[in-house]
Amino acid sequence: MSGAGGIGQTSGVSGIPWVLHVDLDQFIAAVEVLRRPELKGKPIIVGGRGDPTERAVVSTASYEARAFGVGSGMPLRIAARKVPDAVILPVDQETYLAVSETVMAALRAQPGATVQVLGWDEAFVGTETENPEAYARQVQAAVLERTQLHCSVGIGDTLVRAKVATGFGKPAGVFRLTAGNWLDVMGARPTKDLWGVGTKVSGRLAKLGINTVAELAATDPQDLVPEFGPRMGPWYAELGRGDGTSVVDDTPWVARGHSRETTFQRDLTEPAQVEGAVRELTARVLEDVVAEGRPVIGLTLKVRYAPFITKTHARKIPETFDRNDILARALDLAAALEAGRPIRLLGLRAEMAMPEDARKGHTPTRGGW
């Protein structure tokens, strides 16, 4: 590829270690446009079975739909109301997964690349290069050539900084965040703009007088321990500085658990309906668990009561492969549901024992980066 001479060489003499965060732009919507070019430029909403009269939520929306305030997780009927002329499409997981695998193969083919997959549409790429911007453009060109999809690339000297940098590169751009410009770029921003800090945590920080990234970066980590605990307190202070590991780990990610959920088109109101739904969910979850070959060690039952109140009931259980035992314990959890209260959604998650060689700390909110 032109202009790429020397890029990505892994010799310590010729390169500097960098972390790139590659994030595909409006991935699911973009895949749908590839299949239906006539949809380009139109507001696209993908969710459920593509029927806004059914209970379902938005999986993704094109930039054109986002301009009207549509976002992931929004009820499909509300999204359709916000954008009456939107094209609403059903979720097609198999297609998205196949395209994602092609993207990840393109990333792994780059010179000296170590690839840590984060999801369908994003990954960290570790490499050594004198010119990370040129390497990033090479990555973008490779993904575009293989898939016709655009991506944004954040460049950083830690995983956290690379991840945050991507937001400044969207769409289809490149942005660099390092220790040198972190506070210049991020310092005045609210803490909720940090990866791993949501609205709830930023609210708790505000009660401590910490409102901006700069204020969080200047905080003594031990001062956060009373509020957040000995692990998460120092972790949030580290996030404020953009610090953390710079090691991209390509150890295959191993699922800690499998979950399934069902949104009912009509509320469940009878105990027999609830029991039947839990039995069906358990059977579907166990199909995924059996394929893993690892014992179940915990169960979580998620319930959404009408109109939209969500609660979870979780329990650790002795290691077991016994399907009947797992079903019995799932039904025990269901017994804690409020009798007679209309239920619009049920979900079940089975947590499994992790293998010894599994990658540790794969989420930013648990101090693993």
DOKOL-317714 format. One record per residue (C-alpha): residue number from 1; residue in one letter; x, y, z. Coordinates in pm, 1 decimal, decimal comma. Example, Ala and Ser with C-alpha at 12.3 -4.5 7.8 and 13.67 -1.06 7.14 Angstrom:
// residues 2
<k: 1 r: a xx: 1230,0 yy: -450,0 zz: 780,0>
<k: 2 r: s xx: 1367,0 yy: -106,0 zz: 714,0>
END
This chain:
// residues 369
<k: 1 r: m xx: 0,0 yy: 0,0 zz: 0,0>
<k: 2 r: s xx: 144,3 yy: 335,7 zz: -99,2>
<k: 3 r: g xx: 292,5 yy: 556,4 zz: 168,5>
<k: 4 r: a xx: 322,0 yy: 270,4 zz: 415,7>
<k: 5 r: g xx: 693,9 yy: 204,7 zz: 393,7>
<k: 6 r: g xx: 834,4 yy: 102,2 zz: 729,9>
<k: 7 r: i xx: 495,9 yy: 119,5 zz: 899,6>
<k: 8 r: g xx: 416,1 yy: -145,7 zz: 1156,4>
<k: 9 r: q xx: 761,7 yy: -297,2 zz: 1184,3>
<k: 10 r: t xx: 799,8 yy: -464,7 zz: 1518,4>
<k: 11 r: s xx: 1168,4 yy: -396,2 zz: 1571,3>
<k: 12 r: g xx: 1220,9 yy: -179,3 zz: 1878,2>
<k: 13 r: v xx: 1474,8 yy: 20,3 zz: 1678,6>
<k: 14 r: s xx: 1234,4 yy: 123,0 zz: 1402,6>
<k: 15 r: g xx: 910,0 yy: 172,2 zz: 1594,3>
<k: 16 r: i xx: 738,6 yy: 311,7 zz: 1901,7>
<k: 17 r: p xx: 460,2 yy: 109,4 zz: 2069,8>
<k: 18 r: w xx: 112,9 yy: 247,0 zz: 2000,5>
<k: 19 r: v xx: -243,6 yy: 143,0 zz: 2074,9>
<k: 20 r: l xx: -504,3 yy: 199,3 zz: 1805,4>
<k: 21 r: h xx: -875,9 yy: 172,6 zz: 1873,6>
<k: 22 r: v xx: -1065,8 yy: 87,9 zz: 1555,8>
<k: 23 r: d xx: -1438,6 yy: 157,4 zz: 1563,0>
<k: 24 r: l xx: -1663,7 yy: 95,1 zz: 1263,8>
<k: 25 r: d xx: -1893,4 yy: 389,6 zz: 1190,7>
<k: 26 r: q xx: -2267,2 yy: 314,1 zz: 1241,9>
<k: 27 r: f xx: -2174,9 yy: -48,6 zz: 1176,7>
<k: 28 r: i xx: -2511,6 yy: -224,9 zz: 1158,7>
<k: 29 r: a xx: -2678,7 yy: 55,0 zz: 963,6>
<k: 30 r: a xx: -2379,0 yy: 68,6 zz: 727,7>
<k: 31 r: v xx: -2402,5 yy: -306,0 zz: 663,2>
<k: 32 r: e xx: -2769,7 yy: -265,9 zz: 578,9>
<k: 33 r: v xx: -2687,6 yy: 14,8 zz: 332,6>
<k: 34 r: l xx: -2437,0 yy: -212,7 zz: 160,6>
<k: 35 r: r xx: -2717,4 yy: -463,2 zz: 105,5>
<k: 36 r: r xx: -2961,8 yy: -192,0 zz: -2,0>
<k: 37 r: p xx: -2767,4 yy: 96,9 zz: -159,4>
<k: 38 r: e xx: -3091,6 yy: 286,3 zz: -218,0>
<k: 39 r: l xx: -3108,5 yy: 346,1 zz: 160,1>
<k: 40 r: k xx: -2793,9 yy: 562,3 zz: 161,4>
<k: 41 r: g xx: -2860,4 yy: 898,7 zz: 322,2>
<k: 42 r: k xx: -3196,3 yy: 790,9 zz: 465,8>
<k: 43 r: p xx: -3279,1 yy: 758,2 zz: 836,3>
<k: 44 r: i xx: -3239,5 yy: 388,1 zz: 918,3>
<k: 45 r: i xx: -3345,3 yy: 219,9 zz: 1241,1>
<k: 46 r: v xx: -3260,3 yy: -144,6 zz: 1312,6>
<k: 47 r: g xx: -3435,9 yy: -331,2 zz: 1591,8>
<k: 48 r: g xx: -3637,9 yy: -638,4 zz: 1680,7>
<k: 49 r: r xx: -3819,5 yy: -784,4 zz: 1384,4>
<k: 50 r: g xx: -3844,7 yy: -446,5 zz: 1215,9>
<k: 51 r: d xx: -4204,0 yy: -393,8 zz: 1327,8>
<k: 52 r: p xx: -4258,4 yy: -76,8 zz: 1537,5>
<k: 53 r: t xx: -4598,2 yy: -200,8 zz: 1652,7>
<k: 54 r: e xx: -4423,1 yy: -481,9 zz: 1840,4>
<k: 55 r: r xx: -4235,1 yy: -447,6 zz: 2166,7>
<k: 56 r: a xx: -3868,4 yy: -418,7 zz: 2078,3>
<k: 57 r: v xx: -3580,1 yy: -175,5 zz: 2118,6>
<k: 58 r: v xx: -3345,8 yy: -2,6 zz: 1877,1>
<k: 59 r: s xx: -3022,3 yy: -194,0 zz: 1814,5>
<k: 60 r: t xx: -2868,3 yy: 85,8 zz: 1610,6>
<k: 61 r: a xx: -2961,8 yy: 391,2 zz: 1407,8>
<k: 62 r: s xx: -2794,6 yy: 568,6 zz: 1118,8>
<k: 63 r: y xx: -2653,8 yy: 916,5 zz: 1171,9>
<k: 64 r: e xx: -2957,7 yy: 1053,6 zz: 987,8>
<k: 65 r: a xx: -3190,7 yy: 890,8 zz: 1243,2>
<k: 66 r: r xx: -2969,4 yy: 987,4 zz: 1538,4>
<k: 67 r: a xx: -3014,0 yy: 1351,5 zz: 1438,3>
<k: 68 r: f xx: -3377,3 yy: 1314,1 zz: 1548,8>
<k: 69 r: g xx: -3275,4 yy: 1181,9 zz: 1890,2>
<k: 70 r: v xx: -3299,0 yy: 810,0 zz: 1818,3>
<k: 71 r: g xx: -3049,9 yy: 596,9 zz: 2010,6>
<k: 72 r: s xx: -2972,6 yy: 236,5 zz: 2099,8>
<k: 73 r: g xx: -3202,3 yy: 86,8 zz: 2361,9>
<k: 74 r: m xx: -3492,8 yy: 320,3 zz: 2283,2>
<k: 75 r: p xx: -3829,9 yy: 148,0 zz: 2238,1>
<k: 76 r: l xx: -3887,6 yy: 94,5 zz: 1866,9>
<k: 77 r: r xx: -4232,4 yy: 252,6 zz: 1873,2>
<k: 78 r: i xx: -4092,0 yy: 575,2 zz: 2021,3>
<k: 79 r: a xx: -3811,6 yy: 579,6 zz: 1763,0>
<k: 80 r: a xx: -4067,2 yy: 539,1 zz: 1484,5>
<k: 81 r: r xx: -4267,3 yy: 826,8 zz: 1628,7>
<k: 82 r: k xx: -3959,2 yy: 1050,5 zz: 1632,1>
<k: 83 r: v xx: -3876,7 yy: 971,3 zz: 1267,7>
<k: 84 r: p xx: -4199,7 yy: 887,5 zz: 1084,1>
<k: 85 r: d xx: -4024,8 yy: 840,6 zz: 748,1>
<k: 86 r: a xx: -3747,4 yy: 616,1 zz: 886,5>
<k: 87 r: v xx: -3669,7 yy: 282,5 zz: 724,5>
<k: 88 r: i xx: -3710,0 yy: 25,5 zz: 1004,4>
<k: 89 r: l xx: -3531,5 yy: -305,1 zz: 954,2>
<k: 90 r: p xx: -3509,2 yy: -632,5 zz: 1151,7>
<k: 91 r: v xx: -3189,2 yy: -738,4 zz: 1327,2>
<k: 92 r: d xx: -2981,1 yy: -984,9 zz: 1121,7>
<k: 93 r: q xx: -2715,4 yy: -1108,7 zz: 1363,3>
<k: 94 r: e xx: -2562,1 yy: -1372,5 zz: 1135,4>
<k: 95 r: t xx: -2486,1 yy: -1117,3 zz: 865,1>
<k: 96 r: y xx: -2337,0 yy: -868,3 zz: 1111,3>
<k: 97 r: l xx: -2117,8 yy: -1136,6 zz: 1265,6>
<k: 98 r: a xx: -1989,3 yy: -1249,5 zz: 924,4>
<k: 99 r: v xx: -1898,2 yy: -893,2 zz: 825,5>
<k: 100 r: s xx: -1736,1 yy: -836,3 zz: 1165,4>
<k: 101 r: e xx: -1514,4 yy: -1142,2 zz: 1119,2>
<k: 102 r: t xx: -1401,2 yy: -1007,1 zz: 781,1>
<k: 103 r: v xx: -1311,9 yy: -675,4 zz: 945,3>
<k: 104 r: m xx: -1111,1 yy: -845,3 zz: 1221,0>
<k: 105 r: a xx: -926,7 yy: -1055,6 zz: 961,8>
<k: 106 r: a xx: -831,2 yy: -733,8 zz: 781,6>
<k: 107 r: l xx: -695,7 yy: -590,9 zz: 1106,8>
<k: 108 r: r xx: -493,3 yy: -903,8 zz: 1185,1>
<k: 109 r: a xx: -339,8 yy: -887,1 zz: 836,7>
<k: 110 r: q xx: -177,8 yy: -549,8 zz: 909,2>
<k: 111 r: p xx: 200,6 yy: -544,0 zz: 963,1>
<k: 112 r: g xx: 298,0 yy: -625,5 zz: 1321,4>
<k: 113 r: a xx: -61,2 yy: -602,6 zz: 1446,0>
<k: 114 r: t xx: -186,4 yy: -756,4 zz: 1769,4>
<k: 115 r: v xx: -566,4 yy: -745,7 zz: 1771,3>
<k: 116 r: q xx: -791,0 yy: -748,1 zz: 2078,4>
<k: 117 r: v xx: -1155,3 yy: -777,7 zz: 1973,1>
<k: 118 r: l xx: -1403,7 yy: -578,9 zz: 2183,2>
<k: 119 r: g xx: -1721,7 yy: -653,9 zz: 1991,6>
<k: 120 r: w xx: -1873,1 yy: -678,1 zz: 1646,4>
<k: 121 r: d xx: -1765,5 yy: -329,5 zz: 1553,5>
<k: 122 r: e xx: -1454,5 yy: -242,6 zz: 1751,6>
<k: 123 r: a xx: -1109,3 yy: -368,0 zz: 1843,0>
<k: 124 r: f xx: -776,2 yy: -254,3 zz: 1981,0>
<k: 125 r: v xx: -474,1 yy: -290,6 zz: 1756,5>
<k: 126 r: g xx: -127,4 yy: -285,3 zz: 1910,2>
<k: 127 r: t xx: 171,4 yy: -215,8 zz: 1687,9>
<k: 128 r: e xx: 510,6 yy: -47,6 zz: 1673,5>
<k: 129 r: t xx: 551,7 yy: 231,4 zz: 1422,4>
<k: 130 r: e xx: 716,3 yy: 570,6 zz: 1383,7>
<k: 131 r: n xx: 403,5 yy: 712,2 zz: 1221,6>
<k: 132 r: p xx: 80,9 yy: 597,0 zz: 1390,2>
<k: 133 r: e xx: -137,3 yy: 829,4 zz: 1180,7>
<k: 134 r: a xx: -9,9 yy: 670,9 zz: 859,6>
<k: 135 r: y xx: -63,0 yy: 325,7 zz: 1009,1>
<k: 136 r: a xx: -418,0 yy: 424,3 zz: 1107,1>
<k: 137 r: r xx: -492,5 yy: 539,8 zz: 752,6>
<k: 138 r: q xx: -353,1 yy: 210,2 zz: 627,2>
<k: 139 r: v xx: -591,4 yy: 25,8 zz: 859,8>
<k: 140 r: q xx: -885,4 yy: 233,7 zz: 737,7>
<k: 141 r: a xx: -795,9 yy: 165,9 zz: 374,5>
<k: 142 r: a xx: -762,6 yy: -208,3 zz: 437,8>
<k: 143 r: v xx: -1103,4 yy: -229,0 zz: 609,4>
<k: 144 r: l xx: -1264,5 yy: -20,8 zz: 334,2>
<k: 145 r: e xx: -1111,3 yy: -236,8 zz: 63,0>
<k: 146 r: r xx: -1225,1 yy: -562,2 zz: 225,9>
<k: 147 r: t xx: -1572,6 yy: -456,8 zz: 339,3>
<k: 148 r: q xx: -1664,0 yy: -117,2 zz: 188,9>
<k: 149 r: l xx: -1712,1 yy: 3,0 zz: 547,2>
<k: 150 r: h xx: -1562,1 yy: 314,0 zz: 703,6>
<k: 151 r: c xx: -1405,1 yy: 318,4 zz: 1047,2>
<k: 152 r: s xx: -1264,8 yy: 574,7 zz: 1287,5>
<k: 153 r: v xx: -932,6 yy: 521,0 zz: 1460,5>
<k: 154 r: g xx: -818,2 yy: 653,8 zz: 1795,5>
<k: 155 r: i xx: -444,5 yy: 655,1 zz: 1864,0>
<k: 156 r: g xx: -312,5 yy: 643,7 zz: 2218,5>
<k: 157 r: d xx: -28,9 yy: 545,3 zz: 2446,4>
<k: 158 r: t xx: -278,3 yy: 354,4 zz: 2666,4>
<k: 159 r: l xx: -592,4 yy: 160,1 zz: 2585,1>
<k: 160 r: v xx: -804,9 yy: 418,0 zz: 2765,4>
<k: 161 r: r xx: -664,1 yy: 711,5 zz: 2568,9>
<k: 162 r: a xx: -697,3 yy: 528,5 zz: 2238,4>
<k: 163 r: k xx: -1061,1 yy: 442,0 zz: 2312,2>
<k: 164 r: v xx: -1150,4 yy: 798,4 zz: 2410,2>
<k: 165 r: a xx: -961,3 yy: 938,7 zz: 2110,2>
<k: 166 r: t xx: -1187,1 yy: 754,7 zz: 1866,5>
<k: 167 r: g xx: -1482,4 yy: 973,4 zz: 1959,0>
<k: 168 r: f xx: -1292,5 yy: 1277,7 zz: 1833,0>
<k: 169 r: g xx: -1217,6 yy: 1103,6 zz: 1503,7>
<k: 170 r: k xx: -1575,7 yy: 1017,8 zz: 1407,6>
<k: 171 r: p xx: -1678,8 yy: 973,1 zz: 1141,1>
<k: 172 r: a xx: -1402,1 yy: 808,9 zz: 935,3>
<k: 173 r: g xx: -1124,6 yy: 1014,4 zz: 1094,5>
<k: 174 r: v xx: -810,7 yy: 967,0 zz: 1302,2>
<k: 175 r: f xx: -729,4 yy: 1135,4 zz: 1634,7>
<k: 176 r: r xx: -439,3 yy: 1101,2 zz: 1877,0>
<k: 177 r: l xx: -458,7 yy: 1129,0 zz: 2257,1>
<k: 178 r: t xx: -147,6 yy: 1083,8 zz: 2471,4>
<k: 179 r: a xx: -22,2 yy: 1184,9 zz: 2814,4>
<k: 180 r: g xx: 99,3 yy: 1505,2 zz: 2647,6>
<k: 181 r: n xx: -239,7 yy: 1635,5 zz: 2530,1>
<k: 182 r: w xx: -483,7 yy: 1439,5 zz: 2749,0>
<k: 183 r: l xx: -571,3 yy: 1724,2 zz: 2985,4>
<k: 184 r: d xx: -567,4 yy: 1985,8 zz: 2708,4>
<k: 185 r: v xx: -834,4 yy: 1787,6 zz: 2523,4>
<k: 186 r: m xx: -1025,0 yy: 1623,6 zz: 2807,9>
<k: 187 r: g xx: -957,4 yy: 1833,8 zz: 3117,4>
<k: 188 r: a xx: -1257,7 yy: 2066,2 zz: 3096,2>
<k: 189 r: r xx: -1501,0 yy: 1791,8 zz: 2995,1>
<k: 190 r: p xx: -1746,2 yy: 1635,4 zz: 3240,2>
<k: 191 r: t xx: -1640,1 yy: 1306,0 zz: 3396,0>
<k: 192 r: k xx: -1924,7 yy: 1121,3 zz: 3222,0>
<k: 193 r: d xx: -1736,6 yy: 1170,0 zz: 2893,1>
<k: 194 r: l xx: -1479,9 yy: 917,0 zz: 3015,2>
<k: 195 r: w xx: -1494,6 yy: 556,8 zz: 2900,3>
<k: 196 r: g xx: -1620,5 yy: 354,0 zz: 3193,7>
<k: 197 r: v xx: -1782,6 yy: 647,1 zz: 3376,9>
<k: 198 r: g xx: -2156,3 yy: 669,4 zz: 3324,8>
<k: 199 r: t xx: -2419,7 yy: 910,2 zz: 3448,5>
<k: 200 r: k xx: -2456,3 yy: 739,1 zz: 3788,3>
<k: 201 r: v xx: -2084,3 yy: 737,2 zz: 3867,6>
<k: 202 r: s xx: -2039,8 yy: 1095,8 zz: 3748,1>
<k: 203 r: g xx: -2323,5 yy: 1194,0 zz: 3981,4>
<k: 204 r: r xx: -2148,1 yy: 1027,9 zz: 4275,0>
<k: 205 r: l xx: -1824,5 yy: 1204,5 zz: 4180,4>
<k: 206 r: a xx: -2009,0 yy: 1537,3 zz: 4166,9>
<k: 207 r: k xx: -2120,4 yy: 1487,8 zz: 4527,3>
<k: 208 r: l xx: -1749,0 yy: 1475,7 zz: 4613,3>
<k: 209 r: g xx: -1694,6 yy: 1804,2 zz: 4430,0>
<k: 210 r: i xx: -1542,5 yy: 1633,8 zz: 4125,4>
<k: 211 r: n xx: -1712,4 yy: 1749,3 zz: 3806,6>
<k: 212 r: t xx: -1447,3 yy: 1759,1 zz: 3535,1>
<k: 213 r: v xx: -1186,6 yy: 1517,7 zz: 3404,9>
<k: 214 r: a xx: -911,2 yy: 1750,7 zz: 3526,5>
<k: 215 r: e xx: -1054,9 yy: 1751,2 zz: 3878,0>
<k: 216 r: l xx: -1073,3 yy: 1372,1 zz: 3875,4>
<k: 217 r: a xx: -716,8 yy: 1347,0 zz: 3743,4>
<k: 218 r: a xx: -592,8 yy: 1566,4 zz: 4030,7>
<k: 219 r: t xx: -774,4 yy: 1365,7 zz: 4298,5>
<k: 220 r: d xx: -581,0 yy: 1151,0 zz: 4543,9>
<k: 221 r: p xx: -695,6 yy: 795,3 zz: 4457,8>
<k: 222 r: q xx: -732,7 yy: 713,4 zz: 4827,6>
<k: 223 r: d xx: -988,0 yy: 993,4 zz: 4864,6>
<k: 224 r: l xx: -1220,4 yy: 796,1 zz: 4637,5>
<k: 225 r: v xx: -1198,4 yy: 474,2 zz: 4839,3>
<k: 226 r: p xx: -1472,5 yy: 561,4 zz: 5093,3>
<k: 227 r: e xx: -1722,0 yy: 620,2 zz: 4809,8>
<k: 228 r: f xx: -1617,9 yy: 356,3 zz: 4557,1>
<k: 229 r: g xx: -1413,0 yy: 98,6 zz: 4746,3>
<k: 230 r: p xx: -1045,2 yy: -1,6 zz: 4742,6>
<k: 231 r: r xx: -1052,0 yy: -127,7 zz: 4383,9>
<k: 232 r: m xx: -1284,9 yy: 101,5 zz: 4193,8>
<k: 233 r: g xx: -1182,7 yy: 423,3 zz: 4371,6>
<k: 234 r: p xx: -822,9 yy: 418,6 zz: 4246,2>
<k: 235 r: w xx: -949,6 yy: 291,1 zz: 3910,7>
<k: 236 r: y xx: -1165,9 yy: 599,8 zz: 3855,2>
<k: 237 r: a xx: -871,6 yy: 824,4 zz: 3945,0>
<k: 238 r: e xx: -663,6 yy: 634,3 zz: 3689,5>
<k: 239 r: l xx: -936,2 yy: 685,0 zz: 3428,8>
<k: 240 r: g xx: -928,4 yy: 1058,2 zz: 3496,8>
<k: 241 r: r xx: -561,1 yy: 1064,2 zz: 3401,9>
<k: 242 r: g xx: -616,0 yy: 838,8 zz: 3100,1>
<k: 243 r: d xx: -363,3 yy: 600,1 zz: 3250,2>
<k: 244 r: g xx: -367,9 yy: 221,1 zz: 3252,7>
<k: 245 r: t xx: -218,1 yy: -55,2 zz: 3049,5>
<k: 246 r: s xx: -80,3 yy: -8,3 zz: 2699,9>
<k: 247 r: v xx: -69,3 yy: -382,8 zz: 2634,0>
<k: 248 r: v xx: -306,7 yy: -510,7 zz: 2367,7>
<k: 249 r: d xx: -402,4 yy: -867,9 zz: 2460,6>
<k: 250 r: d xx: -503,1 yy: -1097,8 zz: 2175,7>
<k: 251 r: t xx: -590,8 yy: -1387,4 zz: 2405,4>
<k: 252 r: p xx: -927,4 yy: -1507,8 zz: 2273,1>
<k: 253 r: w xx: -1206,6 yy: -1362,7 zz: 2478,1>
<k: 254 r: v xx: -1402,4 yy: -1622,2 zz: 2672,2>
<k: 255 r: a xx: -1763,5 yy: -1549,8 zz: 2762,0>
<k: 256 r: r xx: -1824,3 yy: -1541,7 zz: 3135,3>
<k: 257 r: g xx: -2185,7 yy: -1628,8 zz: 3075,6>
<k: 258 r: h xx: -2467,3 yy: -1663,3 zz: 2825,6>
<k: 259 r: s xx: -2802,8 yy: -1493,1 zz: 2839,9>
<k: 260 r: r xx: -3130,5 yy: -1487,0 zz: 2654,7>
<k: 261 r: e xx: -3430,0 yy: -1264,0 zz: 2696,9>
<k: 262 r: t xx: -3777,1 yy: -1234,4 zz: 2553,0>
<k: 263 r: t xx: -3998,6 yy: -928,5 zz: 2523,0>
<k: 264 r: f xx: -4359,4 yy: -1042,9 zz: 2527,7>
<k: 265 r: q xx: -4604,8 yy: -882,1 zz: 2290,9>
<k: 266 r: r xx: -4868,2 yy: -927,5 zz: 2561,5>
<k: 267 r: d xx: -4786,5 yy: -899,4 zz: 2931,6>
<k: 268 r: l xx: -4758,4 yy: -1220,6 zz: 3128,8>
<k: 269 r: t xx: -5002,9 yy: -1218,0 zz: 3417,5>
<k: 270 r: e xx: -5049,8 yy: -1583,4 zz: 3514,6>
<k: 271 r: p xx: -4801,7 yy: -1800,1 zz: 3711,5>
<k: 272 r: a xx: -4825,8 yy: -2074,1 zz: 3448,5>
<k: 273 r: q xx: -4725,6 yy: -1827,5 zz: 3175,6>
<k: 274 r: v xx: -4423,8 yy: -1715,9 zz: 3378,1>
<k: 275 r: e xx: -4315,5 yy: -2073,4 zz: 3448,5>
<k: 276 r: g xx: -4345,5 yy: -2164,9 zz: 3081,1>
<k: 277 r: a xx: -4138,8 yy: -1861,6 zz: 2980,5>
<k: 278 r: v xx: -3865,4 yy: -1942,6 zz: 3234,9>
<k: 279 r: r xx: -3852,4 yy: -2305,2 zz: 3114,9>
<k: 280 r: e xx: -3813,6 yy: -2190,7 zz: 2754,8>
<k: 281 r: l xx: -3544,3 yy: -1933,5 zz: 2842,5>
<k: 282 r: t xx: -3353,3 yy: -2193,1 zz: 3044,1>
<k: 283 r: a xx: -3359,0 yy: -2438,2 zz: 2753,9>
<k: 284 r: r xx: -3225,5 yy: -2172,3 zz: 2514,6>
<k: 285 r: v xx: -2950,6 yy: -2058,5 zz: 2753,6>
<k: 286 r: l xx: -2845,2 yy: -2418,3 zz: 2817,1>
<k: 287 r: e xx: -2800,1 yy: -2473,4 zz: 2442,6>
<k: 288 r: d xx: -2530,8 yy: -2202,9 zz: 2450,2>
<k: 289 r: v xx: -2380,0 yy: -2326,9 zz: 2776,9>
<k: 290 r: v xx: -2351,3 yy: -2688,3 zz: 2660,5>
<k: 291 r: a xx: -2150,7 yy: -2573,2 zz: 2358,9>
<k: 292 r: e xx: -1898,3 yy: -2413,0 zz: 2597,9>
<k: 293 r: g xx: -1843,9 yy: -2729,2 zz: 2801,2>
<k: 294 r: r xx: -1809,1 yy: -2538,1 zz: 3129,7>
<k: 295 r: p xx: -2020,5 yy: -2578,6 zz: 3443,0>
<k: 296 r: v xx: -2275,8 yy: -2320,1 zz: 3550,2>
<k: 297 r: i xx: -2190,3 yy: -2137,4 zz: 3874,1>
<k: 298 r: g xx: -2454,6 yy: -1864,9 zz: 3888,7>
<k: 299 r: l xx: -2794,3 yy: -1757,2 zz: 3756,6>
<k: 300 r: t xx: -2951,7 yy: -1414,4 zz: 3709,8>
<k: 301 r: l xx: -3318,1 yy: -1364,7 zz: 3627,9>
<k: 302 r: k xx: -3409,8 yy: -1028,4 zz: 3477,1>
<k: 303 r: v xx: -3769,2 yy: -907,8 zz: 3484,8>
<k: 304 r: r xx: -3927,5 yy: -597,9 zz: 3335,9>
<k: 305 r: y xx: -4264,3 yy: -520,8 zz: 3484,3>
<k: 306 r: a xx: -4515,3 yy: -305,7 zz: 3300,0>
<k: 307 r: p xx: -4484,8 yy: -25,6 zz: 3220,0>
<k: 308 r: f xx: -4101,2 yy: -26,6 zz: 3225,3>
<k: 309 r: i xx: -3953,1 yy: -116,3 zz: 3564,9>
<k: 310 r: t xx: -3659,1 yy: -357,2 zz: 3549,8>
<k: 311 r: k xx: -3527,6 yy: -571,0 zz: 3837,0>
<k: 312 r: t xx: -3279,7 yy: -858,7 zz: 3863,2>
<k: 313 r: h xx: -3260,0 yy: -1158,9 zz: 4093,9>
<k: 314 r: a xx: -2919,5 yy: -1331,2 zz: 4111,6>
<k: 315 r: r xx: -2783,0 yy: -1634,6 zz: 4292,4>
<k: 316 r: k xx: -2452,3 yy: -1819,9 zz: 4299,9>
<k: 317 r: i xx: -2494,3 yy: -2197,2 zz: 4276,2>
<k: 318 r: p xx: -2261,7 yy: -2497,8 zz: 4322,0>
<k: 319 r: e xx: -2083,4 yy: -2591,2 zz: 3997,9>
<k: 320 r: t xx: -2313,0 yy: -2809,1 zz: 3792,4>
<k: 321 r: f xx: -2375,1 yy: -2949,9 zz: 3446,4>
<k: 322 r: d xx: -2713,5 yy: -3088,9 zz: 3552,3>
<k: 323 r: r xx: -2986,1 yy: -2939,4 zz: 3332,0>
<k: 324 r: n xx: -3265,3 yy: -3032,3 zz: 3572,8>
<k: 325 r: d xx: -3081,6 yy: -2875,4 zz: 3865,9>
<k: 326 r: i xx: -3024,7 yy: -2552,4 zz: 3669,6>
<k: 327 r: l xx: -3391,2 yy: -2539,9 zz: 3566,5>
<k: 328 r: a xx: -3504,6 yy: -2597,3 zz: 3924,4>
<k: 329 r: r xx: -3284,6 yy: -2312,3 zz: 4046,4>
<k: 330 r: a xx: -3410,7 yy: -2083,2 zz: 3770,1>
<k: 331 r: l xx: -3768,2 yy: -2158,5 zz: 3875,0>
<k: 332 r: d xx: -3669,2 yy: -2084,1 zz: 4235,1>
<k: 333 r: l xx: -3555,9 yy: -1739,1 zz: 4123,4>
<k: 334 r: a xx: -3886,6 yy: -1691,8 zz: 3940,2>
<k: 335 r: a xx: -4068,5 yy: -1760,7 zz: 4265,6>
<k: 336 r: a xx: -3934,4 yy: -1425,1 zz: 4390,6>
<k: 337 r: l xx: -4124,4 yy: -1234,0 zz: 4120,0>
<k: 338 r: e xx: -4414,7 yy: -1019,6 zz: 4234,2>
<k: 339 r: a xx: -4732,3 yy: -1224,2 zz: 4198,1>
<k: 340 r: g xx: -4991,9 yy: -1083,0 zz: 3963,4>
<k: 341 r: r xx: -4778,8 yy: -793,3 zz: 3845,3>
<k: 342 r: p xx: -4781,3 yy: -774,6 zz: 3460,2>
<k: 343 r: i xx: -4446,5 yy: -878,5 zz: 3307,8>
<k: 344 r: r xx: -4334,4 yy: -749,5 zz: 2968,4>
<k: 345 r: l xx: -3984,1 yy: -902,6 zz: 2957,6>
<k: 346 r: l xx: -3795,9 yy: -1192,8 zz: 3110,9>
<k: 347 r: g xx: -3428,2 yy: -1272,9 zz: 3070,9>
<k: 348 r: l xx: -3200,4 yy: -1542,0 zz: 3209,9>
<k: 349 r: r xx: -2821,7 yy: -1538,2 zz: 3234,0>
<k: 350 r: a xx: -2609,5 yy: -1837,8 zz: 3328,1>
<k: 351 r: e xx: -2260,1 yy: -1760,9 zz: 3456,4>
<k: 352 r: m xx: -1995,8 yy: -2027,2 zz: 3393,5>
<k: 353 r: a xx: -1666,1 yy: -2122,3 zz: 3554,6>
<k: 354 r: m xx: -1378,9 yy: -1948,9 zz: 3375,1>
<k: 355 r: p xx: -1082,2 yy: -2145,8 zz: 3236,1>
<k: 356 r: e xx: -744,5 yy: -2077,9 zz: 3395,4>
<k: 357 r: d xx: -597,6 yy: -1928,4 zz: 3076,9>
<k: 358 r: a xx: -886,6 yy: -1685,3 zz: 3011,6>
<k: 359 r: r xx: -802,2 yy: -1320,3 zz: 2960,6>
<k: 360 r: k xx: -849,3 yy: -1129,1 zz: 3284,7>
<k: 361 r: g xx: -1015,4 yy: -792,4 zz: 3320,5>
<k: 362 r: h xx: -1180,2 yy: -746,3 zz: 2983,1>
<k: 363 r: t xx: -1409,2 yy: -458,0 zz: 3073,6>
<k: 364 r: p xx: -1302,1 yy: -97,8 zz: 3137,8>
<k: 365 r: t xx: -1531,3 yy: -64,1 zz: 3438,0>
<k: 366 r: r xx: -1355,6 yy: -338,5 zz: 3629,1>
<k: 367 r: g xx: -1002,0 yy: -206,2 zz: 3616,4>
<k: 368 r: g xx: -874,7 yy: -455,9 zz: 3363,6>
<k: 369 r: w xx: -718,2 yy: -233,3 zz: 3104,1>
END
